[in-house]
Amino acid sequence: MSRALSIKESMTRRYHSDVRKLKEKCKELGINLYPYCEAEDYYYCILSDNEYEIGEIKTHCSIDNENYFVCADDYFILQDES
């Protein structure tokens, strides 16, 4: 018998699934994706475990969240792909 996932576990798994999908999409489009520690201050957050950070520049995001960034040109390419 398998145990039921807690809400937090379920959300974490879903988030990491979204990360994998985003990495695949960026690879297809030739877009560089950066974690917080590698992103420039003016890069846009494209995925975060805090949904309020999505679309914000790095300086408005917390280092405590798992978030991913792209440059402005790539941000708008990804917006057009959605």
C-alpha positions as CSV (number, residue, x, y, z in Angstrom):
1,M,0.0,0.0,0.0
2,S,1.4,3.4,-0.9
3,R,1.0,6.3,1.4
4,A,-0.7,9.5,0.4
5,L,1.5,12.5,-0.2
6,S,1.1,15.5,2.0
7,I,0.0,18.7,0.4
8,K,3.6,20.1,0.7
9,E,5.1,17.0,-0.8
10,S,2.6,17.1,-3.7
11,M,3.3,20.8,-4.4
12,T,7.1,20.3,-4.2
13,R,6.8,17.4,-6.7
14,R,4.6,19.5,-9.0
15,Y,7.1,22.4,-8.8
16,H,10.0,20.2,-9.7
17,S,8.0,18.8,-12.6
18,D,7.5,22.4,-13.8
19,V,11.3,23.1,-13.4
20,R,12.0,20.0,-15.7
21,K,9.5,21.2,-18.3
22,L,10.9,24.8,-18.2
23,K,14.5,23.5,-18.7
24,E,13.3,21.4,-21.7
25,K,11.5,24.3,-23.2
26,C,14.5,26.6,-22.7
27,K,16.8,24.0,-24.3
28,E,14.4,23.7,-27.3
29,L,14.4,27.5,-27.8
30,G,18.1,28.0,-27.1
31,I,17.4,30.1,-24.0
32,N,19.8,30.2,-21.1
33,L,18.1,29.6,-17.7
34,Y,19.9,30.8,-14.5
35,P,19.4,30.0,-10.8
36,Y,19.4,32.9,-8.4
37,C,23.2,32.7,-7.7
38,E,24.1,33.0,-11.4
39,A,21.5,35.5,-12.6
40,E,22.2,39.2,-13.2
41,D,20.3,41.6,-11.0
42,Y,18.1,42.8,-14.0
43,Y,17.1,39.3,-15.2
44,Y,13.5,38.3,-14.9
45,C,12.1,35.5,-12.7
46,I,10.4,33.0,-14.9
47,L,9.7,30.3,-12.3
48,S,9.7,30.4,-8.5
49,D,8.3,28.4,-5.7
50,N,6.8,31.8,-4.6
51,E,4.3,32.7,-7.4
52,Y,4.5,36.4,-6.4
53,E,8.1,36.5,-7.7
54,I,7.3,35.4,-11.2
55,G,7.8,38.3,-13.6
56,E,9.9,40.3,-11.2
57,I,13.5,41.2,-11.6
58,K,16.1,39.4,-9.4
59,T,16.5,42.3,-7.0
60,H,12.8,41.9,-6.1
61,C,13.2,38.2,-5.4
62,S,14.3,36.3,-2.3
63,I,17.4,34.1,-2.3
64,D,15.5,31.8,0.0
65,N,13.1,30.7,-2.7
66,E,14.0,28.3,-5.5
67,N,13.7,30.5,-8.5
68,Y,15.0,30.7,-12.1
69,F,15.8,33.6,-14.3
70,V,16.2,34.6,-17.9
71,C,17.4,37.9,-19.6
72,A,14.8,40.4,-20.8
73,D,14.8,39.3,-24.5
74,D,14.4,35.7,-23.6
75,Y,11.7,36.5,-21.0
76,F,9.6,38.1,-23.8
77,I,10.2,35.1,-26.1
78,L,8.9,32.7,-23.5
79,Q,5.9,35.0,-22.9
80,D,5.1,34.7,-26.6
81,E,5.4,30.9,-26.5
82,S,2.8,30.7,-23.7
